[in-house]
Structures are given as structure tokens and as C-alpha cells.
Amino acid sequence: MVDIKYHYESTAPDYDQITRVSGYDRVPVRLVSVFQQAVSFTPAMKVLDFGCGTGKLAQAICDTGADVEITGLEPCRAMAVQFDRRFRHHPHVILQRGGYTDHLPLPDQEFDAVLSAGVFDHIKITPRVMKEFMRVIKPGGFLAFTYERHSRLLPKDHIYWGAGATYSHQDSYVKACLEQTGAQVLQHQRMFGYFYYHLARMGLFVAQKPV
Ligand SMILES: C[S@@+](CC[C@H](N)C(=O)[O-])C[C@H]1O[C@@H](n2cnc3c(N)ncnc32)[C@H](O)[C@@H]1O
């Protein structure tokens, strides 16, 4: 199995350029825009950017002008270096090294919202994983993330594609995993115009933890 941390270790210096050319840049921007339509950022909101990479999602949040506090969580050293370079002087963006293994290195009910772009492709989504994310969100808080999705004609909840250590999931399965935590799905969208090298596409969910 590919160790995803090492995968990004070598691509980190070129990540921003690769994702610009591939069209991926639209993904974090779209996630932020859908989140804003469904929920909107409020002043001093504590936001976790899970798997923050070089900071494209955090940048998209900052570009809205929202007055929020962002913690970027990132396990890959080389990606974290790029994030730090971008936000070192930003008073409301901090970096924490680490990632999801079978738990998150974060306290209970710490965040008003967890946003994540392009990371759940590297994690096999299960009810247990969703429960762990809900643990770090305050009651009434939000979880918004993108994932790779595959057609319902492929009769599998998830498919492991190997290269790049990516998983794709079926929409109904991801929704069921979220709902098993008690969360309410506020938005589900399918994204077009961006394709990985295999046949999966991107989807996104915005969900709310019960109060
Ligand atoms: C496609 S990049 C996305 C980076 C950033 N979110 C963006 O939108 O540009 C995937 C990121 O997820 C991180 N990642 C992979 N597995 C992870 C895990 N288990 N926990 C946290 N982050 C992880 C990688 O190190 C990498 O920075």
C-alpha cells in the first residue's frame, strides 16, 4: 500500500502548479462556496482544515474575507512547509502537524466546522471515521468535505484504486455513514469539470452535527 505521506513528500514543491494545471483548484473554492451558501462563516468561528496541504482550502476561506480562526492539520512534512510559508504571518491561521490514523490528534468538541478538500479520497470512509470527525466538532457544528465518487452501477460502497492511494465511494454509502452519526445532511453536490486519472469524479457533502 502506498504511504500517502511519502507520496506528497515528493510532489509538495510542485503541488500548487500541478493542481492549477489539472483544474483541481476549483475544488477547494467550490467547497467553500457551497459551505457559505449552506451555512456561512461567522466571526471567530474555529475551523479545522483537515489535510490542509499547501493551504489551498485555507486560502479560499481567507479569500472570502471571513473573520475565522483556521487550524490546518497536515501529516506530510513537505506539504506543511509550504503551508507554513504561505500563512506564517497570518494572525488567524495556525498549522498543526498530524493526521487521521484511527483517530484524530484533537480534543473533543473543539471546532465549529471541519472543512476538507481532496483528503477523504485517501481515507476509506466508514461510520467509525465519520464518528471520529463528529467527535471534534461542537454540537450544532458542521462537517464539509469532498470525496471521490463512483457510479451506482458499480455495486461497491468503496473502491481502492491503488495509484495515489485513492478510494472512491458511492454517494448513498457516504450519506449513510454520515447519517449513522446522527448528522443531518444539508448539501450534497456532484462536481463536474474535474476528473482524476481514473473514472471517479468528485462529490461534496455539508452536514450538521446535532445540537
Ligand atoms: C490532494 S491533497 C489536498 C490538500 C489541500 N486540502 C488542498 O485542497 O489543496 C491531500 C492532502 O491530504 C493529506 N493527507 C493524506 N492522508 C491524510 C490523513 N490520513 N490525515 C490527514 N491528512 C492526510 C496529504 O498529506 C495531502 O496534503
The ligand as a Gaussian input file, in Angstrom:
#p B3LYP/6-31G(d) Opt

LIG

0 1
 C       -4.910000      16.339000      -2.580000
 S       -4.036000      16.976000      -1.198000
 C       -5.188000      18.234000      -0.669000
 C       -4.518000      19.340000       0.073000
 C       -5.426000      20.537000       0.339000
 N       -6.534000      20.159000       1.178000
 C       -5.926000      21.127000      -0.964000
 O       -7.137000      21.177000      -1.177000
 O       -5.090000      21.536000      -1.777000
 C       -4.267000      15.722000       0.047000
 C       -3.652000      16.075000       1.383000
 O       -4.160000      15.162000       2.365000
 C       -3.123000      14.835000       3.244000
 N       -3.466000      13.561000       3.886000
 C       -3.389000      12.323000       3.357000
 N       -3.768000      11.399000       4.250000
 C       -4.114000      12.075000       5.371000
 C       -4.586000      11.674000       6.655000
 N       -4.784000      10.380000       6.947000
 N       -4.821000      12.639000       7.581000
 C       -4.641000      13.952000       7.253000
 N       -4.191000      14.381000       6.067000
 C       -3.927000      13.455000       5.139000
 C       -1.898000      14.763000       2.345000
 O       -0.687000      14.832000       3.074000
 C       -2.127000      15.949000       1.431000
 O       -1.581000      17.133000       1.933000

